[in-house]
Amino acid sequence: MKTNQKTGRLIGLLLLLIVVLGIPSVNLRGLSTSMAASPEFLNEVFQKSIQMRLAVLLDIAASALWLVAAVILFPIIKHYKKGLALSFLGIWIAYLAVILFSNISHLSLLSLSQEFVKTGAANVDYLNTLGLLKIEEYFWAHFMAIMLYASAAWIFYYFLFRTQLVPRFLSGWGLIAISLAFMACWLNIFDISVSFYFFLQNGLHMIVLLLWLLIKGFNATETAARPA
């Protein structure tokens, strides 16, 4: 069948919205494990509670848009291979669930900071330890979410590569970029430090891909979504 260019442009628009929501979400998050080095770090969290709540809202909205994109792409990928489409959609559902859990951890940290402000100097060490655990909980869930994201994105780029709905240099670049991000997450799990560029190149690829989709959409002349 001939693919609908409008569908490709719609996916490009969703990717643009995800980037627009995702960048301020990261900037407003304001979390790091190094924060816990200060005995007053929960007070700092309390002072930033409004921007952190906004970060949570933006993160959930951006993650929900990924699921919207997956639902739109599901019938196209299903026409190519049903099992691939089910895996693709299922991983995005799991991704959103993990994102919700990670943001619940962040919100519970904000509640803990409120308790810290109420109690003053009492139980400072105890509350700081709980706060550090909440930050670690958020980041571990975040890494799990990235690995799920990488798995779903790999399926999407593989599908694009086989069907040539976009130029193969774009889908091939995506496969390499997302594989590096996936590998970087596993290295972090084993406490091996990796360069931020392992993740940055994936962001660069997404910007190029979304611009291509907004301008060109999916290739309308290719007989796509057909088993190779």
N, C-alpha and C positions, 0 to 999 in steps of 0.2 A: 504494500500500500504506500501511497504518498503521504509522508508525514506533514503535519500541519505546522507551518511556520509560526503561526500565532501561539501554538503551544510552547515552542522554543522561546519565543519572546516573553511569554508569561513566566516561564522558569527563570529567564534572565532577570525579569522584574522582581521575582521573589528573592533571588540571590542578592540583588541590589538592596532590597529591604532588610535582608538578614545582615548584610555588611553594615548598613546604616544603623541598625539597632545594636549590632554586636560590638562595634568599636567603642561607643560610649559606655556600654555595659562593662567592658573590660577596664576602661579608664576610671569609671566610678566605683568599681569593686573595692579597691583599696586594701586588699588582703595580702598578707605575706607572713610566712612563718617567722621572719626576723622581727616582726612587730612584738612578739612575745618576750623579746629580750628586755623590754622596758616594763617595770613593775606597774606602770600606769597605762599599759596598752589597751585594757578594756575601757578605760576612760576615753582613749582616742577613738575606739570603735563606737562608743556612745555618741561622741561629737560628730561622727560621720554617718550616723544612722540613717539620715534622710537620703543621702546620696547612695548609700549601700542598698536601701530598699528600692530605690529607682533602678539600680543595677540589676537587682533580682528580677524586677518586673520586665526590664528590657531583655534580659537573658531568656526568660521563659517565653516571651513573645517571639524572639528570634528562633528559638528551638521549635516552637509550635509551627512556624512557617516552614521549617525543614520537613515536618510531617505533612503539611499541606502540599508541598512540592512532590513528596513521595506518593501521595494519593493521586495527584495529577499524572505522574509518570507511570504509575502502576499498570494501567491498561496497555500502554505502549510497550513496556518491558514484557508484560505478560504475553503479548502477541509474538514476541521473540522467543521467550522461554518462561513458562509458568513458574517453575521452581525458583528461578532467578528473581522474578517479580515478588514472590511471596517472601523470600529471604530479605529482599531490599526493604519492603514495607515493614516486616517484622523487626528488623534491626532499628529502623527509625522510631518505631513505637517504644522499643527498649531504651533507645537513646533519650527520648523525652522523659521516660520514667526516671532514669538516672539523673537527668538535669533537674527534675523536680526535687529529688532527694537531696542533691547537692545544695540547692537553694534553701531547702528546709533547714539544712545544717547551718547555713549562713544566718538565716532568720533566728534560729535558736541561739546563735552567738550574740546577736543583737539583744535578745531577751536576757542573756547572761550579763551583758554590759550594763543593762538597766539595773539588774540586781547588784552589780558591783558599785554603781553610783549610790544606790540606796544604803548599802551596808557600810560604805566608807572604807576605813582601813581594816575592818574585821574580815578575817578569812581571805586576805588578799592572795596569798600563795595558792590556796586551794582553788579560788576562782580563776586565777591566771592559768593554772594547770588545766582546768576544764576548758578555758578559752583556747589554749593551744591545741588541745585535742579536737575541738570543734573546727579550728582552721585546718588541721591535718585531715580531718574527716571530709571537709569540703574539697580539698585539693586531690585526695585519693579518688573521690567520686568524680571529680572533674577529669582526671586522667582516664578513668573507665569510660566516661562519656566520649572523650576524644577518640578512644580506640573503637568504640561503636560507630562513631561518626566516620572514622577512617574506613571501617569495613563496609559501611553502606555506600560511601563515596567511591570506593574501589569498584564495587559492583556497577555503579552508575557509569564510571569512566570506561570500564570493560565493555559495557553495553554500547556506549558511544563509539568505542574503538572498533567493535565488530560490525556495527551497522553504518558507521561513517555518517552519522547525523550531524557531526561537526568534523572539521579537518582532523586527520589522525595525529597531527603534531600536537593538537590541543588535548585530545583524549590520552595520548601517550604520555605527554607531560604530566597530566593529572594523575595517571597511574604511578609514575615515579614519585611525584610530590607527596601524594597521600601515603605511599609506602614508607617514605622517610619519616613522616609524622608518626605513623603507627610504630615504627621501629624506635623512635625517640621516646615514646611513651613507655615501651617495655624496658628501655634502658633506665629510665627514671624509676620504674618500679624496683629495679635491681640496684638502685642507689648509684647509678652511673650518670654523672653530669654530662649533658649534651648542649650543643650550641643552640641558641634561639633560632638560628637560621634553618634548622630542621623543620620548624613550624612556619617560619616566615615565608619560605618559598611556596608553601601551599596557599597562603593568603594572596600572594602575587598571582599565582595561577588562577585563583577564583576570580580576581578582578578582571583578568584578561578574558576568561571564559564568559563571565556575565556580560561584558561589553560586546563580545562576539554574538551572544544570544540576543541581546537587545537590538542589535543592528541587523543581524542575518536570520536569527531564529534557527530552527533545525533545517537541515538540508532537505528541501522540498522535492528535489529531483531524484533523490536516492530511494530505491525500493528498500525500505528499512524495516526494522523490527521483524525480520524474517530469519528463521533458524539458518545458520551458516552450514 
